Amino acid sequence: MTQSEENLKLLEGIRQLKQVEKEMIKAPKDALKIQELSLEETKQSIEDIALNLLSLLDFDEKPRVSVPIRSAQNTIVDEETGHIFLGHNMVTRSLTPSSVRQLAVLIRVADGIHELLTLGRHSTKRELFYTDVNLFEEQTVSDRAIEDLAVTLRTIRNATNIVASAKGKIIGRISFVESGDLIDCSKMGTGGKAITPFQDQIENIDTDAEFVLLVEKDAAFMSLSEAKIYERYPCILITGIGQPDIATRMMLRKIVNETGIPVFAIMDADPFGLEILRSYTFGSKALGYETPWLVTENMYWLGLRPEDMENYKIPKDVYIPLTEADKKKGKELLEETWLQNKPKWSDQLRLMLKSGVKAEIQALASKGFEYMSETYLPQKLESADWI
Amino acid sequence: MTSNKVETLSAAQWFKENSEIAGFDNPGKSTFTSVRELVENSLDACDEDIQMLQMRGEEIVYPNINIVIQPVSHELIRKKILANLDDTGSGSGLDGIEEFETDHDPTEKNYVIEVEDNGPGIHHEFVSLVFGTVFTGTKYGIKQGRGRFGMGAKMAMIHAQRTTGLDTEIWSATREEAEESYFRIRIDLKSNSPIYTAQRIIPDKPWHGLRMRLYFGGNLVWAKQRILEYFRQIALVTPYVNFRLVIGDEKYLFRRVTDEIPPLPTETKSHPHGIDIEELKEMVKRYPKKYVFKSEKKEGYPTLAEFLMLDFQGIGEGTAKKFLRYKVEIDPNMSLNELNDVHIFKLSQAMSSYEDFPAPDSSCLSILPHESLEKAASFLLEPEYINSVTGNIISIKGHPVHITTSVAWGGKIPTGVALYRFANRIPLLFKERSDVCYKALEEANIKRYIDINVHGVTVMVSVVSTRIPYQDAAKDFIADYDELRETIKLSMQKAFRGVKTYISRKQAEKKKEQELEKLIDHADRLATSLAKITKGIPMSESEINQKLMKIIEREYA
């Protein structure tokens, strides 16, 4: 068959992108040292923090905890690779009017996690929030405190046994054992398999896929899974539904690390799409301390790239003008190291800023509902149009 | 120019030509003015009574002023006219306002006003002196007073006469005698003299005070809110007076809220800056050939220096001689007798421009202590906080001008800013935007200090002087002198700052309280969690809690 011949030809090109298993990314020297702790170690660290507070009290001193700041102002970027890490800037939570609340929240979260670890159980962020709604008031407060605690313990969030509820989805040519059950992702209908937050329960990954198709949004995921794209090409389809959670990033990283296959990303052609691409590839600022556990390096930007709008003759009426916020975000991204290390990506961003318009993946539907799966994607893959 | 060629203006003509100035230019304003003139007349009488009682060392009688305003019908006016014709001295007449109440028709534009005080009353022999002619009163000294023309009540009488034709009725009794005098009086507008149409003495009616009743044409619909506002405001600056007000079928009581009587105004000599040539000539003319100066009998006229020392405030021998010799360049020992018009002109010019006279004496002013005003304002306006700035004295044309600013904030005061203006303890209700106080308020920029959209502010400015610098003869508003505006503005800003300090202190206290609460609350949770993580070793939850509380108390309580 000519088509399978073509497919073979195409797969040759993709196989060349395959990377042998790499070592874990090393944090730069001036970055905060983070390690994966065992359950017992995490429990012990929490007790150490509590005992330290009590010993301060014993000397009639204000109890206080130094918490690494998790924001852009404490971000360290690896100049060579562009990967994002946390620095050593700390904020003190103490018995003062301005920080006592945050101290109480942090210790209350530590208390909850300590209990969880003692029981050997997992819990979702939502459940933890409900352990003291009065104190937390909003879930974002306890969510933030969980990550603050993790980084205070110099470990990753997974070590706290707190997980987010499942957000990402996976479908295609892959099977694995999850909590003792064999999961075959090629038999998941059209909705796909939810990517479990309990990533430590995933084992025995088996796949004949040649690449991962990473899509930004659920809509594109649905459209491609309905078209059974993984039957036409040996691939795995993954989405984090917008800004990805830890589990999706870990799952992607796990697959790529074990197989060495490349990832082709399909994002919106806007600054926010590029930022999501950054999260998968270089890490995020708020979770900079987890970067070595989360990023996937063998990543290629397939679409929807600003240049596609011209190349694929996407009708102008689906273009959306860039907002002021888009323009600002775009200019900021151009300043960042990781993008400077990806000159082809930054060229696309410059093109977008110059044209003053953006477009969503769904804009492809303007050329027909099957345009993406039947025309756009095959053309892209066959012409090796990735950067 | 000889004086007999000058035609004397009759009272009627004067009134006609100056009704606007006098506040009788339309029916509404006339109604308002009639009320205020009678009330202020009574207040002046009561104040003088208090002054006299204080001098004698007797117990003070706190003023009670009762005001009744009722519409009356044409029919009643007609009956009254007929009754007056019959009653020429000993008849009974109509007595008591109550009788009118039954037959009034609301469309009528005629009213009866009766104002009664518990002042000293007027002995019947002196009534003609008091209510006699329109233009009376020769003042030698200067004194702070409420009266706008020294004839307020008389203007109201003339207005009543001109609109209903009815005479004014006066009942009066003094402390000294156990009898009541009754007069019916009208002013002969041509001869400018009183005509008594009835008068009698009613024995065995022991009270004291004065009751006046006028029938006049007016418009109460227009005037009513202004009359109420007048009483609301005057109650603030005369808090030692009870005002009982009846308008139609509504009754209002503005209760006395303080026992404290402000020092009442005293008469003082003129300041040289406040005298014009005519006044100077009058003063010079008064001296006879013989006079007594410092207990020495001297023959002949005083010298110029002696004249200044005798007739003006704050001038001693040194000042007088220095001023005359170097400023006027006249021999201080020149006899007053030798003064010609050229001398007087030179003297007058020099007096108004010489800057080394002492500032005008303000001790003669009656200044309501700001504590009394604050007390009255707390009672009447029910604010949360009042701050006053007082004691600013400037001089304008030889007259001391004293300024007190009180700012009431929050509580029941409606949001926004209200300005109350007082001139010699009388509220000014008209032409606010032209008043110096309004301009000062604009310049003071209250928004820099207080958020008036959250809590309301009432700014009360009391200006007291031996001569309030009104813009014009209508005396509705105070003129915009730069120095006065600046002084009022600064006193407002100082008062606003006081309010601001109060607000921020209150907020700071509230914040501190909230912070303490927050600390204690969270310390409690902290103790629970820490004890749980460490399983109560080395400290129990209550021990941890105690330690935390100790630190909070040490650092924040």
Interface residues (C-beta under 8 A of the other chain):
Chain A: I46 E47 A50 L51 L53 L54 L57 D58 D60 E61 K62 P63 L95 P97 V100 R101 L103 A104 I107 R108 A110 D111 H114 E115 D132 L135
Chain B: E515 K518 L519 H522 A523 R525 L526 T528 S529 L530 K532 I533 T534 P538 M539 I544 K547 L548 K550 I551 I552 R554 E555 Y556
